[in-house]
Amino acid sequence: MTTRLLLVDDHKVVRSGLRMLLDNEADLTIVGEAGTGQEALRLVEQLQPDLVLMDIGLPDLSGIDVTHQIKQRWPRVAIVALTIHEDEEYFFKMLQAGVNGYVPKRAAPEELLVAIRTAIEGGIYLYPSLAKLLVKDYLAGERPDQLDGLTEREQEILTHLAEGVSNE
């Protein structure tokens, strides 16, 4: 089965580079490109992609707002944020909007492909350095006795994530 992708980024050169990368993947087909949030919303309705690769910094609407609207109107559409923003503010806002993945633009191409395929399979992909933010935020709000419900292995995995250890 082929996954239908919509690329959303305000920089044409970025969309062009993504197209070069993704066109080599037999299971992925780019069905459209958008340079603005309004254009993205129109194309999601028109093209019905399986996944949207979403930039946060768009000239009209933020990628956060566009993600929120897509998830409200077309909840089955997976969204992976591909952005220069690696700070907590944008990261948590995109998670709240409903993204299925969050990848910084500095990531290796293989990481982006893993994120796309994870999102399509119904999973959530978080770049390791950003997953660390989520774990730290979660643990900061927890008392040690609230972790008692986790198995020893789950606590070990949380600790590794908080330390920035990769999925491998």
C-alpha positions in Angstrom: 0.0 0.0 0.0 1.3 3.5 -0.9 1.1 6.3 1.6 -0.1 9.6 0.2 1.9 12.6 1.5 1.2 16.3 1.5 4.3 18.5 2.1 3.7 21.8 3.9 6.6 24.3 4.2 6.8 27.9 3.3 10.3 27.4 1.7 10.1 26.0 -1.8 13.7 24.7 -1.6 12.8 22.7 1.5 9.8 21.1 -0.3 12.0 20.4 -3.3 14.6 18.6 -1.1 11.9 16.6 0.7 10.5 15.6 -2.7 13.9 14.4 -3.8 14.3 12.3 -0.6 10.8 10.9 -0.5 10.4 10.2 -4.3 13.0 7.4 -3.8 10.7 5.5 -1.4 8.4 3.0 -3.2 5.8 3.1 -0.4 5.5 6.9 -0.4 3.8 9.2 -2.9 3.7 13.0 -2.7 0.3 14.1 -3.8 0.7 17.8 -3.2 2.7 20.7 -1.7 1.5 23.8 0.2 3.4 26.9 1.1 0.8 28.4 3.5 -1.6 27.1 6.1 -4.7 28.0 4.1 -3.4 26.2 1.1 -2.6 23.2 3.3 -6.2 23.1 4.6 -7.6 23.3 1.1 -5.3 20.6 -0.2 -6.0 18.2 2.7 -9.7 18.5 1.9 -9.2 18.1 -1.8 -6.5 15.4 -1.9 -7.2 13.4 1.3 -3.6 12.5 2.1 -2.7 9.9 4.6 0.0 12.0 6.2 1.0 15.7 6.2 4.6 16.7 6.8 4.0 20.0 8.6 6.3 23.0 9.1 5.4 25.2 12.1 6.5 28.6 10.7 4.0 29.4 7.9 3.2 32.9 6.7 -0.5 33.0 7.4 -1.4 30.4 10.0 1.0 28.7 12.3 1.6 25.0 11.7 0.1 24.5 15.2 -3.2 26.1 14.1 -3.3 24.1 10.9 -2.5 20.9 12.7 -5.3 21.5 15.2 -7.8 22.2 12.4 -6.8 19.2 10.4 -7.1 16.9 13.4 -10.5 18.3 14.2 -11.8 18.0 10.6 -9.9 14.9 9.4 -8.8 13.0 12.5 -7.5 10.0 10.4 -4.8 12.2 8.7 -1.5 11.6 10.4 0.8 14.7 10.9 4.5 14.8 11.4 6.0 18.1 12.4 9.3 18.9 10.5 10.6 22.1 12.0 13.6 24.2 13.1 11.9 24.7 16.5 13.3 22.4 19.2 12.2 24.3 22.2 9.6 23.1 24.7 7.0 25.8 23.8 6.5 24.7 20.2 7.0 21.0 21.0 4.3 20.9 23.6 1.9 23.0 21.5 2.3 20.6 18.6 1.7 17.6 20.8 -1.5 19.3 22.2 -2.6 20.0 18.6 -2.4 16.3 17.8 0.8 15.6 15.9 1.9 12.0 15.4 5.6 12.9 15.1 8.0 15.7 15.8 11.3 15.8 13.9 13.8 18.7 13.8 15.0 19.7 10.3 18.6 18.9 11.4 17.6 15.2 11.7 19.1 12.6 9.4 16.8 11.6 6.5 16.5 8.1 7.9 14.9 9.6 11.1 12.3 11.4 9.0 11.5 8.2 7.2 11.1 6.3 10.5 8.8 9.1 11.8 6.6 9.0 8.7 6.3 5.2 8.8 5.7 5.2 12.6 2.9 7.8 12.2 1.3 5.9 9.4 1.2 2.7 11.5 -0.6 4.6 14.2 2.3 5.3 16.5 3.9 8.4 17.8 7.5 9.3 16.9 9.4 11.8 18.9 13.0 12.7 18.1 15.1 11.4 21.0 16.3 14.8 22.3 12.7 16.1 22.3 11.3 12.9 23.9 13.7 13.8 26.7 11.8 17.1 27.3 8.5 15.2 27.5 9.9 12.6 30.0 11.5 15.4 32.1 8.2 17.3 32.1 6.3 14.2 33.1 8.7 13.2 35.9 8.8 16.8 37.2 5.1 16.6 37.9 5.3 13.2 39.5 6.1 12.2 43.1 8.4 9.1 43.3 5.6 7.1 44.8 3.4 7.8 41.7 5.9 5.8 39.6 5.2 2.7 41.7 2.7 1.5 39.0 5.5 1.2 36.5 7.4 -2.0 36.1 11.1 -1.9 36.8 11.8 -2.1 33.0 9.4 0.8 32.3 11.2 2.9 34.9 14.5 2.0 33.4 13.3 3.1 29.9 12.0 6.4 31.3 15.4 7.0 32.9 17.2 6.3 29.6 14.8 8.6 27.7 15.4 11.4 30.2 19.1 10.9 29.7 18.7 11.3 26.0 19.6 7.7 25.0 18.4 6.9 21.5 15.7 4.3 20.6 18.4 1.8 19.6 
